[in-house]
Amino acid sequence: MTTGQPARRPKTRGVVLDLIRAARTISRIELATNSGLTPPTITQVVRELIAHGLVVEVGRGASTGGKRRTLLQLNPTARYAVGVLFERNICVIVVVDLAGRLAARTSFLGTALLPPDQALPLVASRVDALLETAGVDRDLVLGVGLASYGPQDRQSGVLLTAQPTDEWFGYPVAPRLSDILGLPVLLDNDAAAAAIGEFWLGTVEPHAAYGCIYMASGIGGSVVTAGQVYRGSSSNSVEIGHITIDINGDECHCGNFGCLENYAGPPAVIKQAMRTAGLGRRLGLDPNDVDVMTHFGRIATAASAGDPTATDLIVRSARHLGTGAVTMMSLFDLDLIVLAGPSFAAAGAIYQSVIREETHRRAFARRAHPLRVIASTSGADAAAIGGAVLVLRSELAFLELNGAEPPQPPEDAKDDHLSRRARAALTTKRVSRPTATGGG
């Protein structure tokens, strides 16, 4: 972009905010150079951001022979966003400030046995409690990023999977949670949220192309290039957990056969442990318990402590995940894979070592460039933090700009996407909060 793009476009402001966030302090001239926007456009955008309290001037930089340049910085406490990891077995809720810094966090057991009309009010009550505990003014909260599994319809905020039960298929999770909370809610894939959270927190270089393997109770993937998530045609891309690694394998719930998730995912590891003589009983595993994360955590912890039988199971899972990492690297010519999600918490070092070995041995472009496999900066909270970051990067971050003018659609609608309910919330700044508490 080299010509004067209208400063009112949310995408333009998003680029500028991202650059200021990444640099911590930066001048207007540097913003113009790094963004490709013209100096007049940068001047206009920065003026708007300062007027709305999102950016502040923080003195002058060192002299380079001429006039010392005024430095800019984000005002972290000007706005907040909430991120929610909505998983079958665990829910994590975070509050982050405008700079993406964690202000508050809570977690609780997931909603595997609850129907939507009970689960979502529970999540909303925990969001309310966390905001109150953190002392965050709700008027400064831009919205909620709801990171969950797929497939999903991000535009409508609907899950397109009958998990954990049939009641969830086609259920409007984002609109319903928005109604209960009185805040705009964006639905996104948990792996995509985790991947973009790593970009925001500075784990990867600003212009890097990298992949993220995300593992909670299932396995997901995402690819990011220069801070933009690869979305595909319906934002259900890079489902690495559902590539076939055994054409003669059993049918997966997704309809495919021999899926990676059925060999490497936590439920698969638990099944293998139950079939291993003495291990299930020794670790207190219950085949009828729906708490996958707790049981997998016991196996992973035992492996990290040196239990040879548990270690064998985790290494086997890691080698299968290595196939997923090699596939991602070969398809997208990536040189970096980030491992994120709660299931990497206990045995992350084993997974990282084995997956790195597999990629260095098997990736197609291994002789063309170095390959890296690293652990997420935010670990088990990656998707929740990423959900909040996606709110900060969307139109919601600019809902008060331009007065009553309706928000403009983002330049890349597939990346900065808002549900119709969230767009409606933008025009009124807040959704009316229901008078009743609890369920529907």
N, C-alpha and C positions, 0 to 999 in steps of 0.2 A: 504494500500500500504506500503509494508515494504522493497521492493527491489529497486535497483537503477533504477527508471523510467527515460527515456531519458529527459534531461532538455529542449530539444527543443520542447517538446509537449506543446501547448498552455494551455491545461488543467492544467498541473503542475504549470505553471507560474500563472494561474488564482487562484489556491489554495493559492499560496504564497502571491500574492497581496491581496487577501481577508483577509488572516490572519494578514498581516501588517496593512491593513486598519482598521480592527476590534480592534486591540490592540493599534493602534496609534504609539506606539514605542515597539519594540520587538527585541530580540537577535536571532542570527542564531540557537543557541541551542534550544531555545524555539520554533522556527519555525519547526525544525526537530521533536521535541516532539509532537507538536500540529497537524502536518500534517501527520505523519507516514512515511514521506520520510526520506531517509538516510542523514546523515550529508554531505557526498560528493555531493549528488544531490542538497541539499539546497545551499551549497557553490557555485555550478555551476550556479544555477538559480539566486541567489542573485548577482553574478558577472555580469551576463548578464543584469539584471535589472538596476544595478548601471551604467553599461557602456552605456546604452541607456537613462540614465537620469530619469528613473521612480522611483528609490529608492535612498535615500541618507543615509549616516551614520551621526548620530547626537550625538556623544559622547559615554560615557560608563555608564553602570548601576552600582548599588550599589554592593559592594563586598559581595560575599557569602563564603568567605574563600579562594578563589583562584583568578585567574586573572579576573579582571573586564571585563564583556562582552560588546562588541560593540553593540550599539543599532541602529536599522534601522527604517526608516520612509518613507512614500510615499513622493514624490516630487509633490505636488498638481498641480502646473502649468506646469508640463511636457507635459501633454496632456489634451484635452477636448473632450467632447461628447455632441451632441445635442439630446434632447428628444422632441418628438412631440406627443401630444394627438390629434388624428384626429377623431373628434366626429361629429355627425350630427349637433349639435347645438352650439358647442364651440370647438375652437382650442387653445391649450396651447403649447407654445414653451419655452423650457428652455435650457440653456447652463450650464453644470456642469464640474468641474475640475476632475482630476484623483481620488481625494478623495471622489467624489460624492457631493461636496459642490456647492451650487447654485451660479453661477457667473452672470447670467442674466435671465430675464423672460419677456414674453409678452403673451397676449391672445387677441382673437378677436372672433366675432360671427362666428359660424360654416358655413358649406358649404352645407346646406340642399337643397338649390335650384340650386346649381351650378353643371354642368356636370364635369367629371374628368379633361378634358383638360383645364378647367378654374380654377377649385379648386386647383389643384396641383401647377401650377405656382404661384398662390396667396400665398400658404403656403411657397413655396421656396423663394419668395421675402421677406416674413417676417423673415425667417431664416437668409437670407443674411443681412437684416437690423439689426437684433439682434446681430449677430456676429460683425458687424461693430461698433455698439453702445458700445458693451462690450469691444472692442479693442482686440479681440481674433484673433490671427494669424491662418488663415485657414489651414496652413500646420501642425498645432498642433491638428487639429480636426480629430478625428479618424473616425467618421461617425455619422449617424443619426439613432436613434431608433424611429420607427414609431409605436405608440401604437394605435390600433383601435379595433373595434368590430369584432366579428366573425359571422359565421365560415370563416376560411381563410386558404389558403395554404401558410404556412410560407416559404417553400423552394423556391417557385416561386415568393413570394411577391404579392399574388393575393387575393382579397376579393371574397368570395364565397356566397355573399348575395346581393340581389337586394335592398339594402338600402343605401342611402335614395331614390334612383330611380333605375330603371332597368339598366341604363347605367353603374352602378358601379359593377354589377355582372360579375365576371371574369376579371375585369380590373386590369392590372399589376401596382398597385399603387407604390410599392417599386421600381421596375426597372425604372418606369417613373420619379419618384421624384429624383432618383439617377442620371438619365440623365440630368435633369434640374439643379440640384445643383452641379454636379461634385463631389459628395461624396458618399461613400457606404451607403446604406440604409437597415436596418433590419426591417422587419415587425413582430409584435408580438401582442398578445391579450392584450387588455388594462388591464384586471383584473390580468393577469400574470405579466405584467410589474409593476403594482402597488404593487403586493405582494412582488416581489423581491426587489423593491425599499425600502420597509419597512425593509427587512433584511439588505440591504446595509447601511441604515441610522441608524441601531442599535435599532430600535423599538422593535425587538424581539431578544431572545437569539440565539447565533450562531447555536446551535444544535436543536432548537425548531422545532416542527411540528405544523403548524398553517394554518388557512384558511383565505382568504380575500374575503369579499363581496364588490364588486365594483358597484357603482350606479352613472350613468350619466343620459342619456336619457333612457337607458336600464339597466338591471341588469346582472352582470357577477360574476364569482367566480374563485378562484384559490387556490391550496393547495401547500405549500412549506415544504420540509423536509430537514433540515440541509443545507439550502441555495440553494436547487435544486427544481425547479418547477416540479410538477407532470404533465407530458405532455399527457399521453395516447397514442393512436396509431396514431393520426394525429395532435396533439397539439391543439385540440379543446375540452379540458377536463373541468370538473367541471362547466358546464353551468347551474348554479344554478337557473338562471332566467327562465329556460325552463324545470324545473321539474313540474309534474302535481300535483296541489293541489286541483283540482276539476275535477274528471273524466267526469262529465257532463258539464264542462265549454265550452265556445266558442273556436273555432279553433284559434290558434295563427298563426302569419305569418311564424313561423318556421315549421309548419305542425303538431305540437302536439296540444293537447286540454287542456284547463284549466291551462295554464302555470302560474307560480308564477308572472312573469313579468306583466301579464294582470290584476293582482290584486294589486300588490305592487309598480309597476314602476311609474315614474312621469307621463306618459301619462294617466295611469289608474286613478291616483289621480286627475288629471285635469278633466277628464270626470266625476268623482264622484262629484267634486266641481261644475261643470256646472249643475249637476242634483240637487244640494242642493239649496233650495230656498234662493235667494238673495245673496249667497256667490260669485258666479261668477261675477255678476255685481258689487258687492262691491269691489272686488279685481281687477277689470278691466281685466278679463280673456276673451280671444277671441278664440272661438272654431275653427276658421279657420286659426289661426296663427301657423306657424310651429316652432316657438321659444319655444320649450317645456321647456327648462331650466329656462327661465325668468318667465314663468307662474307658474311653479312648485315652483320656489324660492319665489314668492309672497305668496303662500299658506304656505310654510314652515316658512317664516318670520312671518306671522300672527300667526301661531301656537306657535312659540317661544315667541311671544309677549303676549300670553295668550288668543287669540281668541278661544272660546270653540268649535265652529263649525270646524274651520281649524284644531284645535288640534285633534278632533275626527278622521278626515281623515288621519292625519299623524300617529296617534296611530294605526289605522286600517292597514295602510301600513306597519308599524313597526312590528305588530303581524304576518302578512304574511311573512315578511322577517325573523322573528324569526323561522318560520317553515323551511325556507331555511338554517338558521344557525344550527338548531337542526339536519337537514338532513346531513349537512356537518360533524358536530361533530360525529354523529353516524356512518356514513360510513367510516370515516378515523380515528376515535378515537382521535380527536383533543381536546386540552384543551384551545385553543386560537382562537378567530375570530377577525380580524382587519377590521374595516369599513372604506372604502376609496372611494374617488370620489367626484365630485362637487355637487352631489345632497344631500350629507350629510352635506354640509356647513352650511346651515341656521338652520336646526332642528336636528343637529347631537346628541345633548344631549337627545332629546326625543327618537330617534332611538336607541341610545346606552342603555338607561335605559330599554326600552321595550324588546329589543332583549336579553339583559342580563337576564331579568326576565323569558323569554320564555325558554332560554337554561337551566337555573337553575331548572326550573320546569319540563322540558321534555326530556333533553338529556339522552341517554341511559346510559352513563358512569358517570353520575353526582355524584354518590356515590363513584366512584373509584378514582377520582382526581378532584381538583378544576377547575372551568371553568371561563374563562375571555372573556369579549368583550370590546375591546378598540378602540379608534379613531386613524386614521392614523396620523403619524407624519407630513406628507406632504400634507394632506387634499385634496383639489381640484386638486392639482398638482401631485398627487401620480403617475398616469400613465405616465405623461410626464417625471418626474424624473426617474421613473423605466425604461422607454424606453432608456434614456441616460445611465443608469447603465448597462442595458443589452449589450450595445455597449462596455462599459468599461470591462465587464466580458468575452467578446467574443474574437475570434481570432484577431479582429480588433485592440485590445489593444497590439498586439505583431507583427504587420505587418512589423516592421522594424528589427525585430530580425533575426538572422541567415542569414543576407545578402540576396542573391538572392534565397535562398532555398524556395521552395513553402511551404505555411503554412500547417501544419499537421491538419488532422481532429480532432475535440475534442473527448475526451474519451467518452463523452455522447452526441452523435450527436443530440439527441432530446432536449438537454438543451442549448448547446452553438451553436445554429443553424444559419447558414448564407445562405441567398439566393444565387443562382448561380451568380447573378449579383454582389453581394457583394464580393463573392470569386474572381471573375474576377478583381474586383477593388483592392483586396489585392496584386495581382501579379504586379500591376503597381503603387501601392500606392495611386493613385488618378484616378478617371474617368476624361476623357477630358471634360473640361467645354464647353458647347455650346456657340457659338458666339452670337446667337440671344437671346433676352430676351423675357419673356412672355410665351405664350402657345406653342402648338406643331406646 
